[in-house]
Amino acid sequence: MSDQIDFEPIETARQQWQETVLADALSKHAQRDEEGLRTASGIPLQPLYDPSDDDPCTYLERQGFPGCFPFTRGVQPTMYRGRYWTMRQYAGFGTAEQTNARFRYLLEQGQTGLSVAFDLPTQVGLDSDHALAQGEVGKVGVAIDTLRDMETLLAGIPLDKVSTSMTINAPAAVLLAMYIVVAESQDVDWSVLRGTIQNDILKEYVARGTYIFPPDPSMRLIRNTFAFCSHRLPKWNSISVSGYHIREAGATAVQEVAFTLADAIAYVETALGAGLNVDEFAGGLSFFFSAGSDLLEEVAKFRAARRMWAHIMKQRFGAQSARSMTMRFHSQTSGAALTAQQPDNNVARVTLHALAAVLGGTQSLHTNSRDEALALPSEDSVQIALRTQQILAHESGVANTVDPLAGSYVVEALTDEIESRALRYLEQIESMGGMVRAIESGYVQREIADAAYTYQRQLEEGKRVVVGLNRYVSTQEPRRDIMRHDPGLYDAQLARLSEVRFERDELAVLHALRSLRSAAQQEDQNLMYPIIDCVRRYATLGEICGELRSVFGEHTQQGVV
């Protein structure tokens, strides 16, 4: 408590209010059960917050001003008064032609950036004609086997004007190489390309499972992309450290912040260990968070994460550049919160989530569609999701001032509490030897599993309400047309792949692949350059990843007890 401000009159008045007005009200009407008066992360909420919960004498240290350290109030001085957040819609399904058509539709509807979803075989570095790919080609994203697919995917899209995010991890370097070569065909200089590769392999080991290689060579690939992008693609984000998938796996908001920052610390350390200067690559780091239903906690989460990252980069890693200390993040509304029951309720949920992201200062946003708990979204549902963002931007008024909830006693208290709890997690992880060791021990996975179990138990016991799922349940569900896959897409994709293999210069492909294998065997070689050469010669994704597998091996997940 500050010595400069006398909070005693406020505390005295609050005590009197509790003993009279509040006590009288409680004698007539009891409060809801204690479980329902906590945040989604289990943080207890007081019935009332007042000025004594937020000492204004710590303002410059804890909140500061937008665009200034510690960036609690935002990474830009004007935030959305200058430019709205990038409105993305995550899209990808079937063949490259189908996804290209969806991209064009979204751009015509006012979307300002692309966000690419890849199918499962692509995510794990397998070609569409691999035996393990059967039944998965084009199902949860677009199938990309060769440069030909990427050329088709981006046909007619000006890469010097559009920012592109690619949700790809283990083979991120290969997909980035394909994007670069397509840009060359459009006569677009590498230096003007804007976008992001997710490239976050550590969260794959704990939350998603689309890994290929063991941790050490995977971290080498990330170091290589850091170095490559810092010198050749200055406007490109070489990684998007993803808390989103950690949260979708069942983590709390506090765990999402802690484990995401722990991953980011590991990436910075591996880059520094390779001899990179922190201010050369740190400006290319970005983050990806979930936006959930607990509005105040979510806003506080974003503010706490920004402040923590600024202090970590300045104090732990000695960053000098303000850009190195700024946490720029993309957010996506929570997919795990959507219900197949009463799917139209999801429109309200997505609006709530998007509002939390905007109030929390996101730089980029994807809004899920109402039918995503049932299938990939239809065009009508995608349009509603995009219009949700546009209504928030142009009609709600929340974008007209910077950090509009700052100074709210409860928001500031929650920001401090989330930071405090997340720091305790970081200290625990540090004591274990860092995030890679914590993952290898199963600690992170157990913490997420325990949180997921607790939440599921609360749902089943009715202590946590989800409208339409465990309360206000309807016995009659409305019929809804959902998007269905074209059964012929698999054959079409295999025909394209076969055609590319027939037309390419096979000797040139073999030479490029051998050069890649040789480079992979030498730790000091940056693999981006031989990968780009393989891509130019139309080597397949599976062939490129196969050469790396032959040198690096494959990761096998250990069971977590």
N, C-alpha and C positions, 0 to 999 in steps of 0.2 A: 504494500500500500504506500502511496506517495506521501512524503512529508509536506508537500506543497499544497495538497488539496485536502480539505477536511471533509471526510465522508461520514463522520460521526452522526450529523443530523439525519442523513439519508438512512443510515443503518438503524438509528433509533426509530425513525418513522416506519421503516419496513417491519421492524419487530412489533411495533404497535399495530400495524396493518395485519400482520399474521395472527396476532392474538385476539383481534376484534373482528374486523371485516371478513378475513379469510376463514377464521375459525367458525364464525356464524354461518357462512355459506356452506362449509363442509359438514356442519351439523345437520343441514337440511338435504344436501345432495353430495354423496361421496364422489371422489374422483375415480376415474377409470383405474383398472388394475395397474400395478407398478410396471409390468412388462410392456404395456402399451404406452408408457410415458418415458420411453427411452428412444434414442435414435436407432436407426437400423443397425448400427454397429454396437449397440448396447450401452451407449453413453447416457447416464441418467440426466434427465432434464429437470431443472428447477421450475417451480410454478411461475416464477417471475425473475427477470433480470433487470438490473438498474445500473446507474452510473458507477457504483462501487465495484461492479464486475468488469469494468473497462477503464483502466487508469489512463486518462488523456496525456499524462506526463510521459508515457512510453510510446506515444503516437509515432514519432519519427523513427524510433527503433523497430517497432512492431508492424506498423502499417506503412508509413511514409507516403510518397506520392506516386501516381501512375508513371511508369517509365523510368523509375528510379529505384535503386537498391533499398529494400530487399524485394521489390516487385510484388508485394502482397496485393496491391491494388490494381495490378495489371502491367503488362509488358510494354505497352505503348502509352504515351502521354494523353492521347485523345481517344484511344480505343475505338469504339464503333461510331463516334462522332466524326472520325476521319474516314473510315472504311469498315463496312460490315465484315463479319467473319466469312470465311470461304464456305459456301453452301455446297456440300458434296452429297451425293447419294451413292452408297456402296453398291456396285452392280457388277454382274458377271454371271453368265450361265451359258450352257450349250456351247456352240461354236463361236469363233471370233466374229463371224458375220452377225450373228444374233446379238451379241453384246455390243458391237459397234452401232447397231440400230438403236439399242437402248441408250447408249451414250449420246447419240445425236438427238434423240427425243428429249433427254434430260437437259441438254444444253439449250435446246429450243424453248424449254419450259423455264429457263432462267438459272439453271445450275451454273456455278462459277468454277467448279473444279471436278476432275474425274477421280473416282476411287474404284480400283479394280479388285474384284474377287476372283481368285483362281480355284480351279477344281482340285480335288484331293490328290490325284496323281501328279499334277504340276507342283503342288506344295511339297511333295516328298521326292521330287526329282525323277519321276517315272514317265516314260512316253505312253501315249494312249493305247498303243498296241501291246504293252506289257501285260502279262497274265494277271498280275495283281490289280491292274487298272479296270478290269472288266466290271461293269455295273456302277462305276464311279465317274466315268468320263462326262464332263459338263454338268454334273449334278449340283454341286455346291458353289460352282464358279465356272469361269471360262477355261477351256482346255487350250494350253499353249505348249506345243511341242517343238516348234522351230521359229526362226525369224519370220517365215512366211505367215504364221499365225499372228505374230505381233504386228506385221505390216497390215494385215487385214483388220485387226482389232482397232488400229489407230488411223485407218484410212479416212482422209477428209477432215481430220482433226488437227488444227494448227498447234504444234507442240511448242512453238515460241510464244503462244498466247495463253495456253491452258496449263494449269498446275495439275499434276497427276500423282495420286497416292496409290501405291501398290502393296496390298497386304500379302507379303511373301517373306519368308524367313530363311529356311535352310538354303534354298537356291536363289537367294535375293541377288547375289552378284550376277547370276546368269540372266535374270529378267531385266536387271538394270542395263546389262550389256545389250540386250535386244532393243530396249527403249532407245538407247544411245544411237544404235545403228539405224533405226527407223528415222530418228531426227536427222541424221546425216543425209538420208535419202530425200528429206524435205529441205535440204540446204540450211538447216538450223544449227548454229554453232553450239557446241556443248555448253559453253559458259552461260548461255541464257536459259537453259532448261531449269524448270522449277518443279519440284515435287518431292516425294518421300518414298523410300523403301522401308518397310517395317523392320526387317533385318534383326529382329530381337529374338535370338535363339534361346536365351536362358529361360524365358517364360514358356517356351515350348516344352522344356523338360519338366515343368511343374503344372502347366495348365492346359496345353492343347495337344501335344504329342506329335506334331508334324516336324520332327527333327530327322536328320539324316546321319550326320557325322558326330563323333564324340565331342565333348566340350572344347578341348584344346584346339583341334583344327578348326572347329566352328568359330572360335574366337579369333583365330588367325584370319579367316575370311572377313570377319568384321573389321579387324585392323586394316586389312587391305582396302576395303571399301572406304573407310575413314580417310586413309591417306590419298586414295585416288580422287575422292570427291573434294577434299580440301584443296587440291591443286588443279583439278580439271573441271569440276562442276560446283562452283562456289555458291550457287543458289539452290543446290539440292540438299535435302536433309538425308544424311547417310544412314540414319537409324531413327526409328520411332519406338521408343521404349514403352512397351505396352502394359499398362495396368488393366486395360479393358478385359483381356482374356483371363487375367488373374481374378478379377471381380466376377466375371461370368462363371468361373469355376466354383464360386461360393464364398470368396473372400469378403471381409467387411471393408468399409471405406477406409478405415485405419490401415488394415493390411494391404489394401490396394496401394496406398501412398507409400508405405514402408517398403514393400517388396519391389515396387517399381523403382524407387530411388536406390535400393540396394543393387538391382540389376544395372542401373545407370552408373553407379559407382564402379562396378566391376568393368564396365565397358571403358570408362575413362582410364581406369588403372591399366587395362591391357593396352590401350593406345599409348599411354605414357611409357609403359614398359618397352614399347617398340620404338621409342625415341621421338614420338610426335610431340610437338609443343601444344599445350592445352588450348591456347587461344587460336591455334591453326585449325582445330577440328571441332571444338566444343560448340561453336556457333552453328554447326550442322546437326546437332543433336535435337531431336524433338520428342514429344511424348504423346501418348494416346490413353485417354481415360474413359471410363464409363460414366454416364450421367444417369443416376437412379431416381427413385421416387421420393426419397426423404429430402425434400427441397432444401431446407436450411443446412442439413449436414453436408449435402453435396456441394453447395456454394462454399461452405467453410473448408471442405476438403480441397477444392481447387486453390483457394487462397493460401492454405497451409502448405500445400505442395510447392507452390511458387516460392514462398518464403524459405522453406527448407532447402530447396535446390540452390537458391542464391547464396545462402550461407555455406553450403557444402562446396560449391565451386570457388567461392572467394577464400574461405578459411582453410579448407582441406587441400584444395588443389592449386591455390594461388593464382586463379584466373585474374587477369587485368582488364580484359575487355568486358564491357557491360553485356554484349551479346552472348558471351560465354556463360553469364550468370542468369540469363533469362530463360525461364521455362516456357517454351512455346508448345502448345498442345492441341491436338485434334481430339474431339470427343464424339462419342456415339451413344445414342440413347440405349438403355439396357434391353438387350434381347431376352435375357433371362426373366425379366419382369413381365414379358408379354404372355398372354394366355390364349390357348386354343378355344377355351370357353368364352362365349360372348366376345368375339374378336373386335367388335366395334368399340368396346371399352378401351382397347389399345390406343385409339386415337387420343383419348384424354391422357392416358399414361405418357405417350410420346410427347405430347405438348408440355406436360409437367417436367419431363426429363430435359427437353430442349430448353425450357425456361431456366432450369438450374444451370445448364451449361453456359448460357448467355450471361446470366447474373454472375456466374463464376469466372467469366472472362476468357472463354475459349477463342482460339484463333480459327478453328475450322470445325464443322459440325456435320454429322450424318444423322438423319432422323429415320428410325426404323418404320416399316410399314405395318399396317394393322393386321395383315394376314400372314406375317412371317412366322408365327407359331404353327402355321398349317403347311406352308409351302413357300417357295420363292415368291416375292411380291408381284402382283399384277400391275399393269401400267396405271390403272386408276388409283390403286393404293399408293404407288410411288408418287404420283402427282399430289395426293393429299399430304403425304409426308413432307414433300418439298414445300408445298404451300404453307405448312405449319411454320417452317423457318421464315418464310417471306412475311407471314402475318406478324410473327414476333418482331421482325426487323422493322416493318413499316407501320404497324398499327398499334403495338403494345406500349410504346414509349420507353421501354426498358433500355433501348440502345442509345438514348439521347443524353445520358450522363454516365460518367465512368464509375464503376464499382458501386452501384446504387444501394447495396445493402451494407456498405461499410458504416461502422458506427452503431449498427444494431447491437445492442448489448448481448443478445443471444448468439448472433453470428460471430462476433469477436471472441466470445467465450468458447464457442465450439471450435473456432480456428485454432485457438491456443491449446485446447484439449486434444484435438486430433494431432497437432504437431507433437505434443508431449508424449502421447501414446505411440506414435510412429517412431519417434526418436528412441524409445525403449526397445522397439523391435530392431532398429539399426544397431544399437549397442549389442544386443544379443547376437546378431548375425556377425558383427565384427569380432566378437569374442570366439566365434566358431571358425574364424579364418577367412571370412568373406562369403559372398553370395554363392560362388561355385561350390565351396565346401558345404555350405548350409543346404544347398540343393542335393548334393551327393549323399548327405546324411539322411535325407528325407524330412528334415525339420520343416521346411517351407511347405511341402506337400501336406504334412500332418496338420499344420496350423490351418491351412485352407480347408482341408477335409473336416476338421472339427467345427469350423465356422459354418460350413455348408450343412452339416448334420444338425447343428443348433437351430439354424433357420428353418430347416425342413420340419423339425420337431415342433417349433413354434406354430408353423402352418397347420400341422396335423392336429395340434391341441387347441387351435383357434385363438392362440395368443397374438398372432400376427394375422391381420385380415387382408385378403386379396379379393377384391370385389368380383363376384361372378365365379370364383374358384372355391372358396370356403365360406362365403357368406353372400347373400342375395343371389343364390344360385337359380338359374332358369332351367326348367326341365325340357323346354323346347328351344333348340338352337336354330337360328335362321339358316337357310341354305345359302351357300355362297360359292360362286364360281372361283376356283383357284387356278393358278398357273400350273400347267402340266408340261412336262418335257416332250419334245418331239422324239418319238422312238427311233427315228432314222438318223439322229445326230451322231450316234456312235460310228455307224458305217461311213458317214460323210467325213468324220474326223480321221478315221483310219485311211480313207482314200486319199485325203490331202497329204497325210504323212508319207504314204507310199509314193505319191507323185513327187514330193520333194526329194526323197531318197533316190529316185530314178533320175531326176534332172541334175542333181548337184555333181560337182567334181569330186569323186570319191577319194582320189589320191590326195587332193588338197585338204579334204576333211581329215583323213588319217594323219597327215603331217601335222595339222593344227592340234589334233587330240594328243599326239605324242609329245608335242611341245608343251602342252598343258600338263601332262603327267610329269615331265621332266621338271617343270617349274614347281609343281606341288611338292616334289622331293627336296627342294631347296628352300629352306625356311626364309631366306632373305629376299625371295622373289615375290613381287606383287602379282597376284593371280588375275587381277582385273584385265590386264593387257592380253594374256593368252586366251582368256575366256572370250573377250571381244573378238579376237581373231577366229576362234571356233564358231562363234555366232555368225560372223560375216560369211563364213563358208557353209552355212546352213547345217552345221552339226546339230543334232537334236539335244533337247534338254537332258534326256536320259543318257545319251552318250557322254555329254560333258560331266554330269554328276557321276556317271559310272567310272570315268577316269579318276575323279577325286576319291570315290569310294575305294578304288584299288590301292590308293596311297594312304588315305586317312582311316579306312575302315568304317564301320557303321556303329551307331550308338544303340545299346540295348538297355532299356529302362529296367531298373531294379525295383522289386516290390517294396512298398512302403508299409511298415507295420506300426 
